[in-house]
Amino acid sequence: MSSNRNSDENLPSEQESAHGGEVESARDPFADPGLPAHRPRIQDIDERAAKRSERTVAFLFTLSMVATVAFIASFVAFPVDKIVYIWPFGHVSALNFSLGITLGVALFAIGAGAVHWARTLMNDEEIVQERHPIEARPEVAAGAKEDFRIGAEESGFGRRKLIRNTMFGALALVPLSGVVLLRDLGPLPEDKLRKTFWKKGLLLINQNTSEPLRPEDVAVGSLTFAQPEGLDDHDPNFNNEIAKAALMIVRIQPSEIKDKRELEWSHDGIVAYSKICTHVGCPISLYEQQTHHVLCPCHQSTFDLSDGARVIFGPAGHALPQLRIAVNDDGYLYALGDFDEPVGPSFWERG
């Protein structure tokens, strides 16, 4: 009963129905209320306030430029593995944290500057446009162009050069952040792949005993593995360095060495070659005494150590690099320089 009574109370009376549309529009909750009266902002009537807003917008755009420069500087300054403690985040990567903060500030400052510009200096009068066909009539198109011209003029884009110039600066610098990120696509064009830990004067250290090698320690027909003096197993960069500097030492009768340069770079038949296969970088560990061939266990590339370590079978693309060695005054084997060419697989810059 209560529900029916409430429904009846909400229905218009006969008298209201007689008056027609007036009462009906008064009760219509979806009637168009129209636009409220425009209230000018402080910047519209006080040029000093407008100047303050202009300086604020310019400051935000300038802040974006500074943050972008800081982003690039952080990318160069912080190593990838540097960890720092930042409260309340704890231990974080210094590079990731600095890149996130600086890029976030750069983007936020541009957005905040654009919003503040629109809220305080651009024209804020609402313009009502009735629905129209998709194809605008000529007079409508002309009106839209005129509205755009008026909006551009009232925004002060041409008159307020400080805002315009700082905005252009911020928008021009932000894309540099993306260009800098291209650095992560690969290593910089350096000579890291062309050089190893070996240099003139470094002793040959037996990898099994960690002692310097003498010629008498290398028997004819034996295979010995060595590393350069000063390369510490506990060094965090040890794996990267040994992957390039690992050495394979074999003693051959000098009369059996066919390659002239190999003989000149050896000592009393002791030859030193890179242990890293030139196919995909596997360590070579199989040696055949009678033929002086070494075999890579991964894809069976075979090299002749009596003939310049040239490839005689398998997918390897070039011979093993040789290390020139000699004996110092104390009777120890030492290197006379680095390998004669880059070790390991071929790479496109090798030439």
ZAGULUM-462005 format. One record per residue (C-alpha): residue in one letter; x, y, z. Coordinates in steps of 0.05 Angstrom, whole numbers, plus 32768, in hexadecimal, padded with zeros to 4 digits. Layout:
N
("A"; (X; Y; Z)),
...
This chain:
351
("M"; (8000; 8000; 8000)),
("S"; (8037; 8030; 8012)),
("S"; (8059; 8023; 7FD0)),
("N"; (801A; 8032; 7FA9)),
("R"; (800D; 8071; 7FD0)),
("N"; (8054; 808B; 7FC2)),
("S"; (804D; 807B; 7F79)),
("D"; (800C; 80A2; 7F76)),
("E"; (802B; 80DD; 7F99)),
("N"; (8062; 80E0; 7F65)),
("L"; (8030; 80E3; 7F2C)),
("P"; (801C; 8128; 7F11)),
("S"; (7FD7; 8140; 7F25)),
("E"; (7FA1; 8151; 7EF3)),
("Q"; (7FAE; 819A; 7EFE)),
("E"; (7FF7; 8192; 7EF0)),
("S"; (7FE8; 816B; 7EB1)),
("A"; (7FBB; 81A2; 7E9A)),
("H"; (7FF3; 81D5; 7E9C)),
("G"; (801B; 81A9; 7E6D)),
("G"; (8065; 81B3; 7E60)),
("E"; (8077; 81E6; 7E96)),
("V"; (806E; 81B7; 7ED0)),
("E"; (808A; 817D; 7EA8)),
("S"; (80CB; 81A2; 7E98)),
("A"; (80D1; 81B9; 7EE1)),
("R"; (80D0; 8171; 7EF8)),
("D"; (80FD; 8157; 7EBF)),
("P"; (813F; 8141; 7EE0)),
("F"; (8161; 813F; 7E9C)),
("A"; (8150; 8185; 7E87)),
("D"; (818A; 81AE; 7E6C)),
("P"; (819F; 81DD; 7EA5)),
("G"; (81C8; 8208; 7E76)),
("L"; (820E; 8222; 7E84)),
("P"; (821D; 8247; 7EC5)),
("A"; (8233; 828F; 7EC1)),
("H"; (827C; 8296; 7EB1)),
("R"; (82A7; 82AB; 7EEC)),
("P"; (82EA; 82CB; 7EDA)),
("R"; (8328; 82AF; 7EFA)),
("I"; (835B; 82DA; 7F1F)),
("Q"; (838A; 82D3; 7EE3)),
("D"; (8355; 82F1; 7EB6)),
("I"; (8351; 8332; 7EDC)),
("D"; (8396; 8337; 7EFC)),
("E"; (83D2; 8337; 7ECD)),
("R"; (8401; 832B; 7F08)),
("A"; (83DD; 82EA; 7F18)),
("A"; (83E1; 82D7; 7ECF)),
("K"; (842C; 82E4; 7ED0)),
("R"; (8433; 82B8; 7F0E)),
("S"; (840E; 8280; 7EEB)),
("E"; (843A; 828A; 7EAE)),
("R"; (8478; 8283; 7ED8)),
("T"; (845C; 8245; 7EFA)),
("V"; (844F; 8224; 7EB7)),
("A"; (8494; 8238; 7E9E)),
("F"; (84B3; 821C; 7EDE)),
("L"; (8491; 81D9; 7ED3)),
("F"; (84A8; 81D4; 7E8C)),
("T"; (84EF; 81E7; 7EA1)),
("L"; (84EC; 81B3; 7ED8)),
("S"; (84DA; 817F; 7EA3)),
("M"; (8518; 8193; 7E7B)),
("V"; (8545; 818D; 7EB8)),
("A"; (8527; 8149; 7ECA)),
("T"; (8533; 8131; 7E83)),
("V"; (857C; 8146; 7E86)),
("A"; (8581; 8124; 7ECA)),
("F"; (8563; 80E4; 7EAB)),
("I"; (859A; 80E3; 7E77)),
("A"; (85D0; 80F3; 7EAA)),
("S"; (85B7; 80BB; 7ED8)),
("F"; (85BA; 808A; 7E9E)),
("V"; (8603; 809A; 7E95)),
("A"; (8618; 80A5; 7EDE)),
("F"; (85FC; 8067; 7F01)),
("P"; (8616; 8021; 7EF1)),
("V"; (85E2; 7FEA; 7EE6)),
("D"; (85F7; 7FC3; 7F24)),
("K"; (85F9; 7FFC; 7F56)),
("I"; (85CA; 7FF0; 7F91)),
("V"; (85B9; 8028; 7FC3)),
("Y"; (858C; 802D; 8000)),
("I"; (8553; 8060; 7FFA)),
("W"; (8520; 8067; 8031)),
("P"; (84E9; 804E; 8030)),
("F"; (84F6; 8024; 7FF2)),
("G"; (8531; 7FFE; 800E)),
("H"; (856A; 7FE5; 7FE2)),
("V"; (855C; 7FF6; 7F9A)),
("S"; (8582; 7FFE; 7F59)),
("A"; (859E; 8044; 7F56)),
("L"; (8596; 8045; 7F0A)),
("N"; (854D; 802E; 7F08)),
("F"; (8539; 805B; 7F42)),
("S"; (8559; 8099; 7F23)),
("L"; (853D; 808B; 7EDE)),
("G"; (84F7; 8081; 7EF9)),
("I"; (84F8; 80C0; 7F24)),
("T"; (8515; 80EE; 7EEF)),
("L"; (84E9; 80D5; 7EB6)),
("G"; (84AC; 80D8; 7EE2)),
("V"; (84BB; 8120; 7EF6)),
("A"; (84C8; 8133; 7EAD)),
("L"; (8485; 8118; 7E95)),
("F"; (845E; 8130; 7ED2)),
("A"; (847A; 8177; 7ECB)),
("I"; (8464; 817B; 7E82)),
("G"; (841E; 8163; 7E93)),
("A"; (8417; 8190; 7ED0)),
("G"; (8430; 81CC; 7EA9)),
("A"; (83FE; 81C0; 7E71)),
("V"; (83C5; 81B7; 7EA3)),
("H"; (83D7; 81F6; 7ECA)),
("W"; (83DD; 821D; 7E8A)),
("A"; (8398; 8206; 7E74)),
("R"; (8378; 8212; 7EB8)),
("T"; (8394; 8257; 7EC6)),
("L"; (83A5; 8279; 7E84)),
("M"; (837E; 825B; 7E4B)),
("N"; (8336; 8270; 7E3D)),
("D"; (8307; 824A; 7E6C)),
("E"; (82C4; 825D; 7E4E)),
("E"; (829B; 8221; 7E3A)),
("I"; (8284; 821F; 7DF2)),
("V"; (8245; 81F9; 7DE1)),
("Q"; (823E; 81DA; 7D9C)),
("E"; (81FE; 81B6; 7D88)),
("R"; (8202; 8173; 7D68)),
("H"; (820B; 8175; 7D1D)),
("P"; (8216; 8145; 7CE3)),
("I"; (825B; 8127; 7CDD)),
("E"; (8269; 8153; 7CA1)),
("A"; (826A; 8199; 7CBB)),
("R"; (8248; 81D0; 7C95)),
("P"; (8275; 8207; 7C79)),
("E"; (825E; 8239; 7CAE)),
("V"; (826B; 8206; 7CE6)),
("A"; (82B1; 81F8; 7CCB)),
("A"; (82BF; 8242; 7CC8)),
("G"; (82A5; 8249; 7D0F)),
("A"; (82D3; 8211; 7D27)),
("K"; (830F; 8232; 7D07)),
("E"; (82FB; 8274; 7D27)),
("D"; (82F3; 8252; 7D6B)),
("F"; (8338; 8234; 7D64)),
("R"; (8356; 8276; 7D50)),
("I"; (8336; 8298; 7D8C)),
("G"; (834C; 8260; 7DBB)),
("A"; (8394; 8263; 7DA2)),
("E"; (8394; 82AE; 7DA8)),
("E"; (8377; 82AE; 7DEE)),
("S"; (83A6; 8277; 7E06)),
("G"; (83DE; 82A8; 7DFF)),
("F"; (8408; 8275; 7DD8)),
("G"; (8424; 82AA; 7DAB)),
("R"; (8427; 82E1; 7DDF)),
("R"; (8443; 82BC; 7E1A)),
("K"; (8486; 82A9; 7DFE)),
("L"; (84A3; 8290; 7E40)),
("I"; (846F; 8258; 7E44)),
("R"; (8474; 8248; 7DFB)),
("N"; (84C0; 8242; 7DFB)),
("T"; (84C5; 8219; 7E3B)),
("M"; (848E; 81EB; 7E22)),
("F"; (84B4; 81E0; 7DE1)),
("G"; (84F3; 81D2; 7E09)),
("A"; (84D1; 819F; 7E35)),
("L"; (84B0; 817B; 7DFB)),
("A"; (84F1; 817A; 7DD4)),
("L"; (851A; 815D; 7E0D)),
("V"; (84EA; 8126; 7E26)),
("P"; (84F1; 80FB; 7DE8)),
("L"; (853C; 80F8; 7DF5)),
("S"; (852B; 80CA; 7E2F)),
("G"; (8513; 8096; 7DFE)),
("V"; (8550; 809F; 7DD2)),
("V"; (857E; 8094; 7E0F)),
("L"; (8558; 8053; 7E1F)),
("L"; (8570; 8038; 7DDC)),
("R"; (85B2; 8030; 7DFF)),
("D"; (8596; 7FF1; 7E1F)),
("L"; (858E; 7FCF; 7DDB)),
("G"; (85D6; 7FBA; 7DDE)),
("P"; (861D; 7FCC; 7DF3)),
("L"; (863C; 800D; 7DDC)),
("P"; (866B; 8005; 7DA0)),
("E"; (86AB; 7FF8; 7DC7)),
("D"; (86E3; 7FC6; 7DC0)),
("K"; (86CF; 7F98; 7DFA)),
("L"; (86C9; 7F5D; 7DCB)),
("R"; (870D; 7F6A; 7DAC)),
("K"; (8735; 7F6B; 7DEC)),
("T"; (8740; 7F3A; 7E25)),
("F"; (8762; 7F3C; 7E69)),
("W"; (87A4; 7F27; 7E49)),
("K"; (87DB; 7F5B; 7E40)),
("K"; (8826; 7F5B; 7E3B)),
("G"; (884A; 7F41; 7E78)),
("L"; (8811; 7F18; 7E98)),
("L"; (8825; 7ED3; 7EAF)),
("L"; (8800; 7E95; 7E98)),
("I"; (87DE; 7E77; 7ED6)),
("N"; (87CA; 7E2E; 7ED8)),
("Q"; (877F; 7E2B; 7EE4)),
("N"; (8785; 7DEB; 7F0C)),
("T"; (87BE; 7DFE; 7F3A)),
("S"; (87B9; 7E4B; 7F38)),
("E"; (8805; 7E4C; 7F30)),
("P"; (882E; 7E6D; 7EF8)),
("L"; (8842; 7E3E; 7EC1)),
("R"; (8889; 7E2C; 7EAE)),
("P"; (889B; 7E0B; 7E6B)),
("E"; (88AD; 7DCB; 7E8F)),
("D"; (8866; 7DC8; 7EAC)),
("V"; (884A; 7DBC; 7E66)),
("A"; (885A; 7D77; 7E4B)),
("V"; (8858; 7D65; 7E02)),
("G"; (8812; 7D4E; 7DEE)),
("S"; (87F1; 7D6B; 7E2C)),
("L"; (87B9; 7D9D; 7E30)),
("T"; (87BB; 7DD3; 7E66)),
("F"; (8789; 7E0A; 7E74)),
("A"; (87A1; 7E4D; 7E8D)),
("Q"; (8788; 7E92; 7E9F)),
("P"; (87AB; 7ED6; 7EA4)),
("E"; (87D0; 7EED; 7EE2)),
("G"; (87A6; 7F1C; 7F0D)),
("L"; (8762; 7EFF; 7EFA)),
("D"; (8742; 7EF0; 7F3D)),
("D"; (870C; 7EBA; 7F42)),
("H"; (86E7; 7EE5; 7F75)),
("D"; (86E5; 7F22; 7F48)),
("P"; (869C; 7F32; 7F36)),
("N"; (86B2; 7F3A; 7EEE)),
("F"; (86D9; 7EF8; 7EED)),
("N"; (86A7; 7ED1; 7EC2)),
("N"; (86A5; 7F07; 7E8D)),
("E"; (86F1; 7F0B; 7E89)),
("I"; (8700; 7EC0; 7E8B)),
("A"; (86CD; 7EB5; 7E55)),
("K"; (86FC; 7EDB; 7E27)),
("A"; (8740; 7ECE; 7E45)),
("A"; (873D; 7E82; 7E50)),
("L"; (877C; 7E64; 7E33)),
("M"; (878D; 7E1F; 7E17)),
("I"; (87D7; 7E0B; 7E18)),
("V"; (87F4; 7DD1; 7DF1)),
("R"; (883C; 7DBB; 7DE6)),
("I"; (884D; 7DA2; 7DA0)),
("Q"; (888F; 7D8E; 7D84)),
("P"; (88A8; 7DCD; 7D5F)),
("S"; (88B5; 7DA3; 7D21)),
("E"; (886B; 7D91; 7D1E)),
("I"; (8852; 7DD9; 7D1E)),
("K"; (883E; 7DE9; 7CD7)),
("D"; (882B; 7E33; 7CDD)),
("K"; (8867; 7E62; 7CDE)),
("R"; (8847; 7E99; 7D09)),
("E"; (882E; 7E65; 7D3B)),
("L"; (8875; 7E4D; 7D43)),
("E"; (888F; 7E94; 7D4E)),
("W"; (8859; 7EA3; 7D82)),
("S"; (8867; 7E63; 7DA9)),
("H"; (889F; 7E51; 7DD9)),
("D"; (88C3; 7E10; 7DCD)),
("G"; (8885; 7DF1; 7DAE)),
("I"; (8856; 7E0C; 7DE4)),
("V"; (881B; 7E2D; 7DC2)),
("A"; (87E3; 7E54; 7DE4)),
("Y"; (879E; 7E5B; 7DC3)),
("S"; (875B; 7E75; 7DD9)),
("K"; (8731; 7E40; 7DFA)),
("I"; (86F1; 7E5F; 7DDF)),
("C"; (86D4; 7E40; 7DA1)),
("T"; (86C9; 7E70; 7D67)),
("H"; (8684; 7E53; 7D57)),
("V"; (8657; 7E64; 7D93)),
("G"; (868B; 7E6D; 7DCB)),
("C"; (868C; 7E28; 7DEB)),
("P"; (86CB; 7E15; 7E12)),
("I"; (86F8; 7DE5; 7DED)),
("S"; (8711; 7DAB; 7E17)),
("L"; (8720; 7D6E; 7DEA)),
("Y"; (8766; 7D65; 7DCF)),
("E"; (8781; 7D2E; 7DA2)),
("Q"; (87CC; 7D25; 7DAD)),
("Q"; (87DF; 7D02; 7D6C)),
("T"; (87BD; 7D33; 7D3C)),
("H"; (87C1; 7D71; 7D69)),
("H"; (8777; 7D7D; 7D5D)),
("V"; (8749; 7D9C; 7D90)),
("L"; (86FE; 7D90; 7D8F)),
("C"; (86C6; 7DBC; 7DA8)),
("P"; (8694; 7D8E; 7DCC)),
("C"; (8658; 7DB9; 7DBA)),
("H"; (8655; 7DB5; 7D6E)),
("Q"; (8694; 7D8E; 7D5E)),
("S"; (86BC; 7DC7; 7D3F)),
("T"; (8703; 7DAD; 7D37)),
("F"; (8743; 7DD7; 7D36)),
("D"; (878A; 7DC3; 7D23)),
("L"; (87BA; 7DDF; 7D58)),
("S"; (87F6; 7DCD; 7D2F)),
("D"; (87DF; 7DF9; 7CF5)),
("G"; (87CA; 7E3B; 7D13)),
("A"; (878C; 7E1C; 7D34)),
("R"; (8767; 7E20; 7CF2)),
("V"; (8721; 7E01; 7CEB)),
("I"; (8723; 7DBC; 7CCB)),
("F"; (86DC; 7DA6; 7CDC)),
("G"; (869B; 7DC2; 7CF7)),
("P"; (8674; 7E03; 7CF7)),
("A"; (86AA; 7E31; 7D15)),
("G"; (86B8; 7E6C; 7CE9)),
("H"; (8701; 7E7B; 7CF6)),
("A"; (873F; 7E62; 7D19)),
("L"; (874C; 7E67; 7D64)),
("P"; (8772; 7EA7; 7D77)),
("Q"; (87B9; 7E9C; 7D8E)),
("L"; (87DC; 7EBD; 7DC9)),
("R"; (8825; 7ECE; 7DC0)),
("I"; (884E; 7EB5; 7DFB)),
("A"; (8896; 7EB4; 7E15)),
("V"; (88BE; 7EA4; 7E54)),
("N"; (88D4; 7EDA; 7E85)),
("D"; (8915; 7EDD; 7EAD)),
("D"; (88F6; 7EB4; 7EE5)),
("G"; (88E5; 7E7B; 7EB5)),
("Y"; (889A; 7E86; 7EB3)),
("L"; (886E; 7E89; 7E75)),
("Y"; (8850; 7ECD; 7E69)),
("A"; (8827; 7EF1; 7E33)),
("L"; (8845; 7F22; 7E01)),
("G"; (8802; 7F44; 7DF6)),
("D"; (87B9; 7F35; 7DEA)),
("F"; (879D; 7F03; 7DB8)),
("D"; (87AB; 7F14; 7D6F)),
("E"; (8760; 7F1A; 7D60)),
("P"; (871D; 7F1A; 7D85)),
("V"; (870D; 7ED8; 7DA8)),
("G"; (86CD; 7EB0; 7DA3)),
("P"; (8695; 7EB3; 7D70)),
("S"; (8693; 7EE6; 7D37)),
("F"; (866D; 7F26; 7D41)),
("W"; (8653; 7F57; 7D0D)),
("E"; (8684; 7F90; 7D1D)),
("R"; (86C0; 7F62; 7D19)),
("G"; (86CE; 7F71; 7CD0)),
